[in-house]
Amino acid sequence: MTSGPDVGTGSDADTLVVVGVLVVVGVLVVVGVLVVVGV
């Protein structure tokens, strides 16, 4: 998948990546809604 240390914590790393992506998408959605409502 992604290049990283193979210490057996791949699942944890993947979980962190998924959570990070969800957080970023959530923030973008909130900002987009605020901009639309503001305009």
N, CA, C and O atoms as a Maestro MAE file, in Angstrom:
{
 s_m_m2io_version
 :::
 2.0.0
}

f_m_ct {
 s_m_title
 :::
 protein
 m_atom[156] {
  # First column is atom index #
  i_m_mmod_type
  r_m_x_coord
  r_m_y_coord
  r_m_z_coord
  i_m_residue_number
  s_m_chain_name
  s_m_pdb_residue_name
  s_m_pdb_atom_name
  i_m_atomic_number
  :::
  1 25 0.852 -1.193 0.000 1 A "MET " " N  " 7
  2 3 0.000 0.000 0.000 1 A "MET " " CA " 6
  3 2 0.896 1.255 0.000 1 A "MET " " C  " 6
  4 15 1.275 1.761 -1.057 1 A "MET " " O  " 8
  5 25 1.218 1.733 1.182 2 A "THR " " N  " 7
  6 3 2.066 2.913 1.274 2 A "THR " " CA " 6
  7 2 3.418 2.521 1.834 2 A "THR " " C  " 6
  8 15 3.524 1.567 2.604 2 A "THR " " O  " 8
  9 25 4.457 3.256 1.449 3 A "SER " " N  " 7
  10 3 5.800 2.944 1.922 3 A "SER " " CA " 6
  11 2 5.948 3.407 3.364 3 A "SER " " C  " 6
  12 15 5.784 4.589 3.665 3 A "SER " " O  " 8
  13 25 6.258 2.472 4.250 4 A "GLY " " N  " 7
  14 3 6.407 2.844 5.661 4 A "GLY " " CA " 6
  15 2 7.086 1.732 6.408 4 A "GLY " " C  " 6
  16 15 7.295 0.652 5.855 4 A "GLY " " O  " 8
  17 25 7.434 1.966 7.647 5 A "PRO " " N  " 7
  18 3 8.112 0.941 8.463 5 A "PRO " " CA " 6
  19 2 7.211 -0.259 8.677 5 A "PRO " " C  " 6
  20 15 6.035 -0.115 9.012 5 A "PRO " " O  " 8
  21 25 7.783 -1.466 8.478 6 A "ASP " " N  " 7
  22 3 7.000 -2.694 8.625 6 A "ASP " " CA " 6
  23 2 7.214 -3.230 10.038 6 A "ASP " " C  " 6
  24 15 7.991 -4.163 10.241 6 A "ASP " " O  " 8
  25 25 6.535 -2.649 10.994 7 A "VAL " " N  " 7
  26 3 6.720 -3.061 12.389 7 A "VAL " " CA " 6
  27 2 5.509 -3.846 12.867 7 A "VAL " " C  " 6
  28 15 5.434 -4.233 14.034 7 A "VAL " " O  " 8
  29 25 4.557 -4.081 11.963 8 A "GLY " " N  " 7
  30 3 3.376 -4.821 12.365 8 A "GLY " " CA " 6
  31 2 2.260 -3.899 12.813 8 A "GLY " " C  " 6
  32 15 1.208 -4.362 13.252 8 A "GLY " " O  " 8
  33 25 2.485 -2.584 12.704 9 A "THR " " N  " 7
  34 3 1.450 -1.626 13.089 9 A "THR " " CA " 6
  35 2 0.787 -1.066 11.834 9 A "THR " " C  " 6
  36 15 0.377 0.095 11.798 9 A "THR " " O  " 8
  37 25 0.689 -1.900 10.817 10 A "GLY " " N  " 7
  38 3 0.085 -1.437 9.570 10 A "GLY " " CA " 6
  39 2 -1.375 -1.084 9.769 10 A "GLY " " C  " 6
  40 15 -1.857 -0.082 9.242 10 A "GLY " " O  " 8
  41 25 -2.086 -1.915 10.537 11 A "SER " " N  " 7
  42 3 -3.506 -1.652 10.745 11 A "SER " " CA " 6
  43 2 -3.695 -0.324 11.462 11 A "SER " " C  " 6
  44 15 -4.584 0.456 11.120 11 A "SER " " O  " 8
  45 25 -2.841 -0.067 12.475 12 A "ASP " " N  " 7
  46 3 -2.953 1.192 13.203 12 A "ASP " " CA " 6
  47 2 -2.682 2.370 12.266 12 A "ASP " " C  " 6
  48 15 -3.397 3.372 12.302 12 A "ASP " " O  " 8
  49 25 -1.651 2.248 11.431 13 A "ALA " " N  " 7
  50 3 -1.315 3.327 10.508 13 A "ALA " " CA " 6
  51 2 -2.473 3.551 9.542 13 A "ALA " " C  " 6
  52 15 -2.855 4.691 9.278 13 A "ALA " " O  " 8
  53 25 -3.031 2.457 9.014 14 A "ASP " " N  " 7
  54 3 -4.153 2.604 8.085 14 A "ASP " " CA " 6
  55 2 -5.326 3.283 8.784 14 A "ASP " " C  " 6
  56 15 -5.993 4.134 8.195 14 A "ASP " " O  " 8
  57 25 -5.580 2.909 10.041 15 A "THR " " N  " 7
  58 3 -6.688 3.528 10.785 15 A "THR " " CA " 6
  59 2 -6.441 5.021 10.938 15 A "THR " " C  " 6
  60 15 -7.355 5.826 10.761 15 A "THR " " O  " 8
  61 25 -5.197 5.394 11.269 16 A "LEU " " N  " 7
  62 3 -4.882 6.816 11.427 16 A "LEU " " CA " 6
  63 2 -5.086 7.549 10.111 16 A "LEU " " C  " 6
  64 15 -5.600 8.667 10.092 16 A "LEU " " O  " 8
  65 25 -4.684 6.921 9.007 17 A "VAL " " N  " 7
  66 3 -4.845 7.558 7.698 17 A "VAL " " CA " 6
  67 2 -6.324 7.744 7.388 17 A "VAL " " C  " 6
  68 15 -6.741 8.805 6.923 17 A "VAL " " O  " 8
  69 25 -7.116 6.701 7.650 18 A "VAL " " N  " 7
  70 3 -8.557 6.791 7.366 18 A "VAL " " CA " 6
  71 2 -9.191 7.882 8.217 18 A "VAL " " C  " 6
  72 15 -9.984 8.683 7.721 18 A "VAL " " O  " 8
  73 25 -8.839 7.909 9.502 19 A "VAL " " N  " 7
  74 3 -9.394 8.935 10.394 19 A "VAL " " CA " 6
  75 2 -8.976 10.325 9.921 19 A "VAL " " C  " 6
  76 15 -9.782 11.255 9.917 19 A "VAL " " O  " 8
  77 25 -7.718 10.460 9.525 20 A "GLY " " N  " 7
  78 3 -7.244 11.758 9.048 20 A "GLY " " CA " 6
  79 2 -7.993 12.209 7.810 20 A "GLY " " C  " 6
  80 15 -8.368 13.376 7.696 20 A "GLY " " O  " 8
  81 25 -8.214 11.282 6.876 21 A "VAL " " N  " 7
  82 3 -8.947 11.628 5.653 21 A "VAL " " CA " 6
  83 2 -10.378 12.025 5.998 21 A "VAL " " C  " 6
  84 15 -10.904 13.002 5.463 21 A "VAL " " O  " 8
  85 25 -11.009 11.263 6.896 22 A "LEU " " N  " 7
  86 3 -12.391 11.586 7.279 22 A "LEU " " CA " 6
  87 2 -12.454 12.960 7.931 22 A "LEU " " C  " 6
  88 15 -13.382 13.727 7.674 22 A "LEU " " O  " 8
  89 25 -11.476 13.274 8.773 23 A "VAL " " N  " 7
  90 3 -11.458 14.585 9.436 23 A "VAL " " CA " 6
  91 2 -11.300 15.697 8.405 23 A "VAL " " C  " 6
  92 15 -12.001 16.708 8.461 23 A "VAL " " O  " 8
  93 25 -10.373 15.504 7.460 24 A "VAL " " N  " 7
  94 3 -10.146 16.530 6.434 24 A "VAL " " CA " 6
  95 2 -11.405 16.731 5.601 24 A "VAL " " C  " 6
  96 15 -11.807 17.865 5.338 24 A "VAL " " O  " 8
  97 25 -12.030 15.624 5.184 25 A "VAL " " N  " 7
  98 3 -13.251 15.723 4.380 25 A "VAL " " CA " 6
  99 2 -14.349 16.410 5.184 25 A "VAL " " C  " 6
  100 15 -15.074 17.253 4.656 25 A "VAL " " O  " 8
  101 25 -14.472 16.053 6.460 26 A "GLY " " N  " 7
  102 3 -15.494 16.677 7.309 26 A "GLY " " CA " 6
  103 2 -15.274 18.175 7.418 26 A "GLY " " C  " 6
  104 15 -16.223 18.953 7.320 26 A "GLY " " O  " 8
  105 25 -14.024 18.583 7.621 27 A "VAL " " N  " 7
  106 3 -13.724 20.015 7.731 27 A "VAL " " CA " 6
  107 2 -14.056 20.721 6.422 27 A "VAL " " C  " 6
  108 15 -14.642 21.804 6.431 27 A "VAL " " O  " 8
  109 25 -13.684 20.111 5.296 28 A "LEU " " N  " 7
  110 3 -13.970 20.730 4.001 28 A "LEU " " CA " 6
  111 2 -15.470 20.875 3.799 28 A "LEU " " C  " 6
  112 15 -15.934 21.899 3.296 28 A "LEU " " O  " 8
  113 25 -16.237 19.851 4.188 29 A "VAL " " N  " 7
  114 3 -17.693 19.910 4.030 29 A "VAL " " CA " 6
  115 2 -18.270 21.025 4.899 29 A "VAL " " C  " 6
  116 15 -19.119 21.793 4.447 29 A "VAL " " O  " 8
  117 25 -17.808 21.111 6.149 30 A "VAL " " N  " 7
  118 3 -18.307 22.155 7.054 30 A "VAL " " CA " 6
  119 2 -17.974 23.536 6.499 30 A "VAL " " C  " 6
  120 15 -18.824 24.427 6.488 30 A "VAL " " O  " 8
  121 25 -16.737 23.711 6.040 31 A "VAL " " N  " 7
  122 3 -16.333 25.009 5.486 31 A "VAL " " CA " 6
  123 2 -17.171 25.333 4.250 31 A "VAL " " C  " 6
  124 15 -17.614 26.468 4.072 31 A "VAL " " O  " 8
  125 25 -17.384 24.329 3.400 32 A "GLY " " N  " 7
  126 3 -18.191 24.553 2.200 32 A "GLY " " CA " 6
  127 2 -19.606 24.967 2.551 32 A "GLY " " C  " 6
  128 15 -20.152 25.882 1.936 32 A "GLY " " O  " 8
  129 25 -20.211 24.305 3.534 33 A "VAL " " N  " 7
  130 3 -21.578 24.657 3.948 33 A "VAL " " CA " 6
  131 2 -21.607 26.073 4.512 33 A "VAL " " C  " 6
  132 15 -22.513 26.848 4.207 33 A "VAL " " O  " 8
  133 25 -20.609 26.411 5.339 34 A "LEU " " N  " 7
  134 3 -20.568 27.758 5.913 34 A "LEU " " CA " 6
  135 2 -20.433 28.803 4.812 34 A "LEU " " C  " 6
  136 15 -21.067 29.857 4.873 34 A "LEU " " O  " 8
  137 25 -19.611 28.517 3.807 35 A "VAL " " N  " 7
  138 3 -19.425 29.476 2.712 35 A "VAL " " CA " 6
  139 2 -20.727 29.641 1.936 35 A "VAL " " C  " 6
  140 15 -21.121 30.760 1.607 35 A "VAL " " O  " 8
  141 25 -21.395 28.523 1.644 36 A "VAL " " N  " 7
  142 3 -22.648 28.594 0.879 36 A "VAL " " CA " 6
  143 2 -23.700 29.352 1.677 36 A "VAL " " C  " 6
  144 15 -24.401 30.206 1.134 36 A "VAL " " O  " 8
  145 25 -23.809 29.040 2.968 37 A "VAL " " N  " 7
  146 3 -24.805 29.719 3.807 37 A "VAL " " CA " 6
  147 2 -24.439 31.195 3.960 37 A "VAL " " C  " 6
  148 15 -25.312 32.063 3.961 37 A "VAL " " O  " 8
  149 25 -23.150 31.466 4.088 38 A "GLY " " N  " 7
  150 3 -22.702 32.849 4.243 38 A "GLY " " CA " 6
  151 2 -23.020 33.663 3.005 38 A "GLY " " C  " 6
  152 15 -23.432 34.818 3.107 38 A "GLY " " O  " 8
  153 25 -22.831 33.061 1.820 39 A "VAL " " N  " 7
  154 3 -23.115 33.772 0.575 39 A "VAL " " CA " 6
  155 2 -24.621 33.794 0.369 39 A "VAL " " C  " 6
  156 15 -25.101 34.344 -0.622 39 A "VAL " " O  " 8
  :::
 }
 m_bond[155] {
  # First column is bond index #
  i_m_from
  i_m_to
  i_m_order
  :::
  1 1 2 1
  2 2 3 1
  3 3 4 2
  4 3 5 1
  5 5 6 1
  6 6 7 1
  7 7 8 2
  8 7 9 1
  9 9 10 1
  10 10 11 1
  11 11 12 2
  12 11 13 1
  13 13 14 1
  14 14 15 1
  15 15 16 2
  16 15 17 1
  17 17 18 1
  18 18 19 1
  19 19 20 2
  20 19 21 1
  21 21 22 1
  22 22 23 1
  23 23 24 2
  24 23 25 1
  25 25 26 1
  26 26 27 1
  27 27 28 2
  28 27 29 1
  29 29 30 1
  30 30 31 1
  31 31 32 2
  32 31 33 1
  33 33 34 1
  34 34 35 1
  35 35 36 2
  36 35 37 1
  37 37 38 1
  38 38 39 1
  39 39 40 2
  40 39 41 1
  41 41 42 1
  42 42 43 1
  43 43 44 2
  44 43 45 1
  45 45 46 1
  46 46 47 1
  47 47 48 2
  48 47 49 1
  49 49 50 1
  50 50 51 1
  51 51 52 2
  52 51 53 1
  53 53 54 1
  54 54 55 1
  55 55 56 2
  56 55 57 1
  57 57 58 1
  58 58 59 1
  59 59 60 2
  60 59 61 1
  61 61 62 1
  62 62 63 1
  63 63 64 2
  64 63 65 1
  65 65 66 1
  66 66 67 1
  67 67 68 2
  68 67 69 1
  69 69 70 1
  70 70 71 1
  71 71 72 2
  72 71 73 1
  73 73 74 1
  74 74 75 1
  75 75 76 2
  76 75 77 1
  77 77 78 1
  78 78 79 1
  79 79 80 2
  80 79 81 1
  81 81 82 1
  82 82 83 1
  83 83 84 2
  84 83 85 1
  85 85 86 1
  86 86 87 1
  87 87 88 2
  88 87 89 1
  89 89 90 1
  90 90 91 1
  91 91 92 2
  92 91 93 1
  93 93 94 1
  94 94 95 1
  95 95 96 2
  96 95 97 1
  97 97 98 1
  98 98 99 1
  99 99 100 2
  100 99 101 1
  101 101 102 1
  102 102 103 1
  103 103 104 2
  104 103 105 1
  105 105 106 1
  106 106 107 1
  107 107 108 2
  108 107 109 1
  109 109 110 1
  110 110 111 1
  111 111 112 2
  112 111 113 1
  113 113 114 1
  114 114 115 1
  115 115 116 2
  116 115 117 1
  117 117 118 1
  118 118 119 1
  119 119 120 2
  120 119 121 1
  121 121 122 1
  122 122 123 1
  123 123 124 2
  124 123 125 1
  125 125 126 1
  126 126 127 1
  127 127 128 2
  128 127 129 1
  129 129 130 1
  130 130 131 1
  131 131 132 2
  132 131 133 1
  133 133 134 1
  134 134 135 1
  135 135 136 2
  136 135 137 1
  137 137 138 1
  138 138 139 1
  139 139 140 2
  140 139 141 1
  141 141 142 1
  142 142 143 1
  143 143 144 2
  144 143 145 1
  145 145 146 1
  146 146 147 1
  147 147 148 2
  148 147 149 1
  149 149 150 1
  150 150 151 1
  151 151 152 2
  152 151 153 1
  153 153 154 1
  154 154 155 1
  155 155 156 2
  :::
 }
}
